[in-house]
Structures are given as C-alpha cells and as structure tokens.
Amino acid sequence: MSANCEILISVRSEYVNKMLSGKKTVELRRRQVHVTPGTRMWIYSKAPQASILARATVDSVVIASPASIWRKYRTRLGVTYQEFRAYFGSLELGCAILLKNISKLRSEVTLAAFRRKINSFHPPQFYLKLSSTDHRLVFLKAIIST
C-alpha cells in the first residue's frame, strides 16, 4: 500500500476519546494491518457515538509478541494491563499501529448521514482500504472541507 492510500478503521468510543485527549497514540489489533507509514487513518467511533470523527497518520506498524508490545508501548496504549491481556489472549503475535497527528474532524460524519449518502455503507470490522477515487472517501473529504 502506498503512503497516499487511506484507511477507515473502527474503534470503541472510549478509545477514540483517549486518542483525542492524547492518552492513546497506539491502536492495537489482533491481526496484522498491512499499511505503510504515512497512511491516513479515518477513525470511526463505534456506538454510542457512531460517527467518523477523527483522523490520524500511521507513523509505523509493529508486529511483535504481546509482551514486547506491552513493554515498549504501555504508556501509549490507553488500556490497563488486564484489558490488554484479555484482548490478546493467547496470541503469539499482535499488531501495534503507532499514530501521529491525531485530530478531531471539524465536522463529524454520523453513521446515519453516511448511510443517507451511501446506503450500503457498513463500518468495517477490521479496516477498510480507501483509494483516492473511492466514493466513500470522496464523500468524507467533501463533508470535512465544508
């Protein structure tokens, strides 16, 4: 994936709030995310917010054992050790997406508004790659530029 590609990712509302407050600058995933540094990440906040309300830039992606991820990034994860262990369970490898330039959008895009424009839209379970001509990305960029 080239650095100018963009992704949409779903994150629990409490963690989006921690991202926006600066307490969480590393997003965890149980599976590897195949993106390159410089990728723009649009952040969908799951219910109760149910809206795309932030974006960030991927600084790097680290694939490592959960123990290594915890040692290196625990102060940037925004989760307790118990939450961390419960999330990764017995997995041998985990994914840490290191983020920079996390910012709240000027205009959030609610799920309802998105579906009025693109009725087949469903927030991604994992993440969704968006090319520059993808109608979902074109809609997002139009909303935030107004």
N, C-alpha and C positions, 0 to 999 in steps of 0.2 A: 504494500500500500504506500503510495507516495505521500509526502508531507502535506500536500494540499488537499488530501481527502479529509472527509469529516465523518464523524460517527454520532449516533444518538444512543444514549445509554440510560437505563432505568435504575434509579437509586431510591432507597427508602427515604421518606421525607425528613426523618430525624438526622440522617447523614448528610442530606443536601444542606440542611440548616447549619450543620457543623462545618461543611465546606465553605459556606458563605461567611461564617464567623472566623475562618482561618484555623479552626481546630482539627480539620481533616483535610490533608493535602495528598493522601494516598488512598485510592479506591482499590478494594480487594475483590478478586474474582476467583472462583474455584477452578475455572478453565482459563487457558491462555487466551489473551486478547492479542490479535495479530494487527497491530498498528505501529506506526513509526513515530519517533519524536517529531513534534510539530503538528501532529494531527489535532484538529479542533474537535472537542467533545461537547456536544449539546447534552444537557443533563435534564432528564425527565424525572420530576419528583412524584413518586407514587402517591396514591390516596393517603391521607385526605386532601393533599394539595392538588394532585392530578393535573400537573402542568409542566411544560418545559419552561424553566425559569432561570437557568444558569448555563454558563458555558465555561470551558477551561481549555488549556492546551496541554497535550500529553508531553511531559518532559522526558520520560523514559518508561519502559515496561520491564519489570524484573520478574523472572521465573525462578523460584527458589523453594526450598523447604519452608513450611510454615514457621518453623523455629527460627530460621535465618531471617525471614521477613519480620517476625516479631522483634528480634534483636536489633535489626537495623532501623526499623521504621515505627516502633511502638508509639513514639510521641507524636507521630503524624497521622495515625490511623483513625483516631476518634472513636475507638471502641475499647471496652475493657478486655482484659486477658480472657475472661470467661466467655465473652461474646466471640472473641477471635477463635478460641479453641472449638467452640460449638459450631462456628461457621465452617472451619476447615476439617473438622472431624479427624478421620484417619488418613486424609490425603497425604501423599508423599511430596507433592509439589503444589504450589499456589502461585497466583499472579498478583502482583502489586503494580498498579498504574500510578506513577508519580505525576502529579499535576502541578501546573503553574498557571498564573494569570486567571485564577478562578474569579468569575464576576457574575453578578446578578444581571439578567437582561432588563433593559429599560421597560419592556412590555412583556410580561409572561404570556405564554400561549397555552390556554387551558385545553384539556383533552376535548371538551365539548366544542370549542372553537376549531380545533384541528379537524374534528370529525365533520363539522359543518362544511369545511372546505374539501376534505378528503375523507369520504365516509367509510372507506375500507381501512382507515388507519387504526393500528393497534400498537401500543407501546411495546418495545422489544423486551423479550425475556432476558436476553443476554446483551447484545448490542446490535446495531444496525448500521451498515456502511452506507454513506450518502455520497453519491457522485455530484459533481457540480451541476448536472442537468436534472437531478432527481427532483420531482415535483414537490416532495416533502421539504427538501432543503430550500428550494426556491420560495416556497410559502413561508418558511421560518425566517429567511432573510428579509422578505418583504414586510413581515409583521414587525420585526425589530428595527427596521430602518424608518418606520413611520413615526 
